[in-house]
Amino acid sequence: MAEENLTKEERVLRAMKRVLTNIAKDTYTRPGYRHPLSDGTVNDIRNCLSLITAREAELNEAAGRAMNDRPRFVDEPQSSVVVPLKIPTNKDKNKP
């Protein structure tokens, strides 16, 4: 959805989500190392992201918008193609 079509509340929620996820990415530590943020802060970030997601769902439902938007590659095909996983054999071709 285009940024200009969003309400002020939706823009604020999107910015908050972006900042919180960037904090999580920037403070990532390898397994076995101590995380720079306290456990309480990590849980607070998770709780905030959950609340933001719930509010975004409420706003989308109230506006009648679907929540099935997913990121897409620019060169990704827009239609799906079904590829059979089983290769038919001569035995299968002769079945009535």
ROMARTI-893651 format. One record per residue: residue number from 1; x negated, y, z negated of N, C-alpha, C, O in turn. Coordinates in steps of 0.001 Angstrom, whole numbers, always signed. Each point is the difference from the previous one (the first is absolute). Layout:
<nodes>
+-----+---------+---------+---------+---------+---------+---------+---------+---------+---------+---------+---------+---------+
|   n |    n.px |    n.py |    n.pz |   ca.px |   ca.py |   ca.pz |    c.px |    c.py |    c.pz |    o.px |    o.py |    o.pz |
+-----+---------+---------+---------+---------+---------+---------+---------+---------+---------+---------+---------+---------+
| NUM |       X |       Y |       Z |       X |       Y |       Z |       X |       Y |       Z |       X |       Y |       Z |
...
+-----+---------+---------+---------+---------+---------+---------+---------+---------+---------+---------+---------+---------+
</nodes>
This chain:
<nodes>
+-----+---------+---------+---------+---------+---------+---------+---------+---------+---------+---------+---------+---------+
|   n |    n.px |    n.py |    n.pz |   ca.px |   ca.py |   ca.pz |    c.px |    c.py |    c.pz |    o.px |    o.py |    o.pz |
+-----+---------+---------+---------+---------+---------+---------+---------+---------+---------+---------+---------+---------+
|   1 |    -853 |   -1178 |      +0 |    +853 |   +1178 |      +0 |    -891 |   +1230 |      +0 |   -1024 |     +45 |    -682 |
|   2 |   +1421 |    +930 |   +1441 |    -784 |   +1228 |    +103 |     +54 |    +768 |   -1313 |   +1033 |     +63 |    -667 |
|   3 |   -2160 |    +512 |    +321 |    -123 |    +738 |   -1265 |    +993 |   +1150 |     -83 |    +507 |    +291 |   -1084 |
|   4 |    -216 |    +372 |   +2200 |    +900 |   +1160 |     -41 |   +1459 |    -404 |    -233 |    +820 |    +850 |    -347 |
|   5 |    -482 |   -2123 |    +530 |   +1374 |    -448 |    -234 |    +254 |    -391 |   -1452 |   +1122 |    -367 |    -349 |
|   6 |   -2135 |    +439 |    -493 |    +129 |    -400 |   -1398 |    +425 |   +1170 |    -874 |    -295 |   +1157 |    +299 |
|   7 |    +996 |   -1477 |   -1384 |    +349 |   +1034 |    -976 |   -1231 |    +320 |    -834 |   -1005 |    -708 |     +70 |
|   8 |   +1081 |   +1762 |    -850 |   -1121 |    +378 |    -856 |    -308 |   -1122 |    -992 |   -1166 |    -303 |    -250 |
|   9 |   +2204 |    -311 |    -312 |    -208 |   -1099 |    -951 |    -710 |   -1170 |    +671 |    -889 |    -608 |    -595 |
|  10 |   +1273 |    +291 |   +1819 |    -642 |   -1103 |    +711 |   -1462 |    +312 |    +317 |    -853 |    -885 |     -59 |
|  11 |    +569 |   +2130 |    +389 |   -1393 |    +388 |    +262 |    -830 |     -77 |   -1277 |   -1154 |    -428 |     +34 |
|  12 |   +1738 |    +841 |   -1164 |    -706 |     -76 |   -1284 |    -279 |   -1460 |    -357 |   -1108 |    -340 |    -414 |
|  13 |   +2110 |    -518 |    +576 |    -187 |   -1417 |    -314 |   -1075 |    -621 |    +879 |    -830 |    -772 |    -482 |
|  14 |    +840 |   +1104 |   +1763 |    -994 |    -540 |    +931 |   -1403 |    +474 |    -390 |    -948 |    -784 |     +35 |
|  15 |    +810 |   +2054 |    -404 |   -1313 |    +528 |    -400 |    -476 |    -650 |   -1295 |   -1178 |    -333 |    -133 |
|  16 |   +2079 |    +153 |    -811 |    -378 |    -643 |   -1262 |    -442 |   -1439 |    +226 |    -977 |    -458 |    -591 |
|  17 |   +1703 |    -250 |   +1449 |    -359 |   -1384 |    +302 |   -1374 |     -49 |    +660 |    -818 |    -858 |    -331 |
|  18 |    +563 |   +1773 |   +1263 |   -1282 |     +42 |    +697 |   -1146 |    +272 |    -991 |   -1047 |    -644 |     +76 |
|  19 |   +1241 |   +1587 |    -997 |   -1044 |    +336 |    -975 |    -270 |   -1184 |    -930 |   -1155 |    -334 |    -263 |
|  20 |   +2209 |    -292 |    -231 |    -183 |   -1124 |    -926 |    -669 |   -1193 |    +676 |    -851 |    -652 |    -605 |
|  21 |   +1219 |    +359 |   +1837 |    -649 |   -1120 |    +690 |   -1449 |    +342 |    +353 |    -856 |    -884 |      +1 |
|  22 |    +569 |   +2156 |    +299 |   -1395 |    +400 |    +245 |    -836 |    -120 |   -1265 |   -1165 |    -393 |     +57 |
|  23 |   +1755 |    +730 |   -1197 |    -719 |    -168 |   -1274 |    -321 |   -1475 |    -212 |   -1109 |    -351 |    -402 |
|  24 |   +2085 |    -508 |    +677 |    -223 |   -1442 |    -161 |   -1115 |    -480 |    +933 |    -846 |    -797 |    -407 |
|  25 |    +840 |   +1273 |   +1647 |   -1037 |    -400 |    +952 |   -1367 |    +531 |    -408 |    -994 |    -722 |     +68 |
|  26 |    +941 |   +1991 |    -494 |   -1280 |    +623 |    -345 |    -623 |    -567 |   -1270 |   -1217 |     +73 |    -176 |
|  27 |   +2027 |    -633 |    -705 |    -529 |    -528 |   -1258 |     -90 |   -1524 |      +3 |    -208 |    -616 |   -1045 |
|  28 |    +366 |     +10 |   +2225 |     -93 |   -1460 |     +95 |   -1374 |    -468 |    -474 |   -1026 |    +588 |    +344 |
|  29 |   +1027 |   -1647 |   -1134 |   -1261 |    -593 |    -453 |      +8 |   -1483 |    +355 |   +1052 |    -636 |     +56 |
|  30 |   -2231 |    +108 |    +178 |    -107 |   -1420 |    +335 |    +381 |    -847 |   -1209 |    -150 |    +429 |   -1144 |
|  31 |    +651 |   -1652 |   +1413 |    +320 |    -894 |   -1112 |   -1210 |    -222 |    -900 |   -1123 |    -176 |    +473 |
|  32 |   +1371 |    +187 |   -1757 |   -1075 |    -182 |    -965 |    -554 |   +1299 |    -552 |    -685 |     -10 |   -1023 |
|  33 |    +965 |   +1128 |   +1677 |    -459 |   +1302 |    -474 |   +1127 |    +699 |    -749 |   +1178 |    -257 |    +252 |
|  34 |   -1547 |   +1138 |   -1172 |    +982 |    +743 |    -780 |    +610 |   +1102 |    +855 |    -716 |    +758 |    +654 |
|  35 |   +2052 |    -674 |    -664 |    +705 |   +1024 |    +769 |    -163 |   +1343 |    -697 |     +76 |     +59 |   -1227 |
|  36 |    -300 |   +1033 |   +1979 |    -200 |   +1304 |    -630 |   +1261 |    +558 |    -661 |     -97 |    +847 |    -888 |
|  37 |   +1269 |   -1306 |   +1305 |   +1243 |    +464 |    -622 |    +418 |    -971 |   -1096 |    -248 |   -1202 |     +91 |
|  38 |    +882 |   +1734 |   -1120 |    +455 |    -875 |   -1079 |   +1169 |    -852 |    +487 |    +651 |    +327 |    +992 |
|  39 |    -397 |   -1415 |   -1700 |   +1121 |    -872 |    +356 |   +1322 |    +757 |     -62 |    +892 |    -230 |    +816 |
|  40 |    -771 |   +1130 |   -1785 |   +1220 |    +798 |    -114 |    +213 |    +906 |   +1205 |   +1121 |    +146 |    +487 |
|  41 |   -2193 |    +456 |     -13 |     +95 |    +874 |   +1172 |    +369 |    -801 |   +1245 |    +821 |    +445 |    +803 |
|  42 |   -1418 |   -1615 |    -638 |    +325 |    -858 |   +1141 |   +1475 |    -381 |     -42 |    +682 |     +31 |   +1024 |
|  43 |    -193 |    -389 |   -2200 |   +1420 |    -348 |    -134 |    +898 |   +1206 |    +256 |   +1066 |    -140 |    +599 |
|  44 |   -1486 |   +1323 |   -1045 |    +776 |   +1216 |    +271 |     +85 |    +273 |   +1503 |   +1055 |    +387 |    +502 |
|  45 |   -2164 |    -586 |    +216 |      +2 |    +181 |   +1455 |    +966 |    -987 |    +640 |    +776 |    +370 |    +882 |
|  46 |    -820 |   -1627 |   -1323 |    +927 |   -1007 |    +540 |   +1452 |    +391 |    -268 |    +852 |    -120 |    +880 |
|  47 |    -578 |    +581 |   -2084 |   +1367 |    +407 |    -345 |    +452 |   +1185 |    +847 |   +1141 |     +38 |    +462 |
|  48 |   -2030 |    +923 |    -260 |    +340 |   +1162 |    +840 |    +301 |    -430 |   +1425 |    +971 |    +463 |    +598 |
|  49 |   -1799 |   -1346 |     -48 |    +233 |    -474 |   +1369 |   +1319 |    -765 |     +99 |    +699 |    +101 |   +1008 |
|  50 |    -359 |    -858 |   -2036 |   +1284 |    -717 |      +0 |   +1168 |    +973 |     -30 |    +982 |    -184 |    +719 |
|  51 |   -1085 |   +1221 |   -1550 |   +1064 |   +1004 |     -65 |    +136 |    +762 |   +1320 |   +1112 |    +276 |    +449 |
|  52 |   -2244 |     +60 |    +168 |     +23 |    +710 |   +1281 |    +685 |    -864 |   +1065 |    +839 |    +484 |    +760 |
|  53 |   -1206 |   -1760 |    -718 |    +591 |    -906 |    +975 |   +1503 |    -154 |    -213 |    +769 |     -12 |    +961 |
|  54 |    -353 |    -105 |   -2223 |   +1429 |    -122 |    -299 |    +761 |   +1259 |    +410 |   +1099 |     -88 |    +549 |
|  55 |   -1677 |   +1249 |    -812 |    +670 |   +1253 |    +379 |     +50 |    +157 |   +1513 |   +1007 |    +460 |    +537 |
|  56 |   -2076 |    -833 |    +158 |     +13 |     +51 |   +1459 |   +1096 |    -900 |    +562 |    +675 |    +369 |    +961 |
|  57 |    -495 |   -1547 |   -1555 |   +1059 |    -911 |    +444 |   +1369 |    +624 |    -219 |    +872 |    -101 |    +863 |
|  58 |    -673 |    +750 |   -2020 |   +1277 |    +669 |    -280 |    +276 |   +1104 |   +1017 |   +1111 |    +107 |    +519 |
|  59 |   -2123 |    +712 |    -236 |    +174 |   +1096 |    +953 |    +285 |    -514 |   +1405 |    +837 |    +557 |    +710 |
|  60 |   -1529 |   -1619 |    -309 |    +238 |    -575 |   +1320 |   +1396 |    -612 |     +97 |    +669 |    +126 |   +1026 |
|  61 |    -240 |    -777 |   -2081 |   +1348 |    -582 |      -1 |   +1060 |   +1094 |     +66 |    +982 |    -131 |    +731 |
|  62 |   -1173 |   +1201 |   -1485 |    +955 |   +1107 |     +10 |     +52 |    +684 |   +1366 |   +1052 |    +486 |    +417 |
|  63 |   -2182 |    -452 |    +270 |     -57 |    +635 |   +1315 |    +384 |    -967 |   +1122 |     +94 |    +398 |   +1162 |
|  64 |    +126 |   -1667 |   -1511 |    +368 |    -987 |   +1001 |   -1151 |    -452 |    +878 |    +217 |    -462 |   +1120 |
|  65 |   -1439 |    +592 |   -1618 |   -1176 |    -421 |    +757 |    -436 |   -1386 |    -442 |    +140 |    -366 |   -1167 |
|  66 |    -663 |    -391 |   +2100 |    -505 |   -1338 |    -309 |   -1407 |    +113 |    -580 |    -747 |    +918 |    +339 |
|  67 |    +396 |   -1848 |   -1207 |   -1331 |      -8 |    -610 |    -898 |   -1038 |    +676 |    -895 |    -550 |    -643 |
|  68 |   +1119 |    +279 |   +1921 |    -782 |   -1027 |    +666 |   -1085 |    +574 |    +901 |    -531 |    -714 |    +851 |
|  69 |    +195 |   +1972 |   -1017 |   -1082 |    +594 |    +779 |   -1332 |    -571 |    -467 |    -292 |     -46 |   -1195 |
|  70 |    -494 |    -380 |   +2148 |   -1311 |    -560 |    -294 |   -1026 |    +668 |    +897 |    +335 |    +439 |   +1100 |
|  71 |   -1575 |    -356 |   -1551 |   -1042 |    +566 |    +860 |    -180 |    -866 |   +1243 |     +80 |   -1226 |     -77 |
|  72 |    -316 |   +1847 |   +1191 |    -198 |    -706 |   +1263 |   -1268 |    +513 |    +671 |    -359 |   +1169 |    -136 |
|  73 |    -318 |   -2063 |    +866 |   -1136 |    +412 |    +806 |    +527 |    +700 |   +1239 |   +1095 |    -304 |    +471 |
|  74 |   -1866 |   +1234 |     +53 |    +408 |    +751 |   +1178 |    +213 |    -932 |   +1189 |    +939 |    +184 |    +775 |
|  75 |   -1810 |   -1187 |    -628 |     +98 |    -896 |   +1149 |    +801 |   -1265 |    -290 |     -15 |    -937 |    +798 |
|  76 |    +713 |    +900 |   -1927 |    +792 |   -1168 |    -360 |   +1242 |     -90 |    +889 |    +684 |   +1002 |    +206 |
|  77 |    -388 |   -2194 |    +323 |   +1198 |    -145 |    +824 |   +1264 |    +288 |    -824 |     +71 |    -343 |   -1180 |
|  78 |    +905 |    +965 |   +1802 |   +1227 |    +355 |    -694 |   +1011 |   -1138 |     -26 |    +935 |     +30 |    -801 |
|  79 |   -1102 |   -1031 |   +1656 |    +910 |   -1138 |      -7 |    -773 |   -1236 |    -430 |   -1211 |     -85 |    +202 |
|  80 |   +1910 |    -866 |    -791 |    -668 |   -1201 |    -484 |     +38 |   -1083 |   +1072 |    +904 |     -31 |    +835 |
|  81 |   -1876 |    -839 |    -870 |     -96 |   -1123 |    +918 |     -74 |   -1266 |    -838 |    -829 |    -104 |    -904 |
|  82 |   +1690 |    -852 |   +1201 |      +5 |   -1263 |    -728 |    -921 |    -966 |    +717 |    +154 |    -260 |   +1194 |
|  83 |   -1108 |    -267 |   -1936 |    -957 |    -949 |    +566 |    +283 |   -1354 |    -623 |     -69 |    -140 |   -1221 |
|  84 |    +391 |    -881 |   +2047 |    +274 |   -1327 |    -571 |   -1282 |    -588 |    -583 |   -1070 |     +91 |    +601 |
|  85 |   +1196 |    -690 |   -1768 |   -1160 |    -588 |    -649 |    -240 |   -1430 |    +462 |   -1122 |    -500 |     -86 |
|  86 |   +2159 |    -158 |    +573 |    -126 |   -1371 |    +465 |    -108 |     +12 |   +1523 |    +824 |    +603 |    +687 |
|  87 |   -1843 |   -1270 |    -176 |    -180 |     -92 |   +1442 |    +801 |   -1207 |    +476 |    -217 |   -1113 |    -480 |
|  88 |   +1139 |   +1318 |   +1416 |    +804 |   -1128 |    +468 |    -865 |   -1015 |    +746 |    -877 |    +361 |    +785 |
|  89 |   +1143 |   -1613 |   -1047 |    -711 |   -1079 |    +685 |    +899 |    -568 |   +1081 |   +1170 |    +372 |     +96 |
|  90 |   -1705 |   -1273 |    +721 |    +790 |    -639 |   +1046 |   +1171 |    -761 |    -612 |   +1082 |     -56 |    +585 |
|  91 |   -1291 |    -518 |   -1740 |   +1050 |    -754 |    -690 |   +1169 |    +937 |    -342 |   +1160 |    -373 |    +173 |
|  92 |   -1463 |   +1591 |    -659 |   +1036 |    +974 |    -356 |    +738 |    +517 |   +1231 |   +1195 |    +286 |     -68 |
|  93 |   -1896 |    -166 |   +1184 |    +616 |    +530 |   +1221 |   +1024 |    -960 |    +589 |    +946 |    +439 |    +654 |
|  94 |   -1115 |   -1741 |    -872 |    +902 |   -1008 |    +556 |   +1229 |    -246 |    -861 |    +881 |    -758 |    +406 |
|  95 |    -791 |   +1364 |   -1567 |   +1160 |    -188 |    -877 |   +1214 |    +677 |    +602 |    -114 |   +1089 |    +562 |
|  96 |   +1295 |   -1728 |    -673 |   +1219 |    +629 |    +536 |    +498 |   +1123 |    -841 |   +1013 |    +617 |    +331 |
+-----+---------+---------+---------+---------+---------+---------+---------+---------+---------+---------+---------+---------+
</nodes>
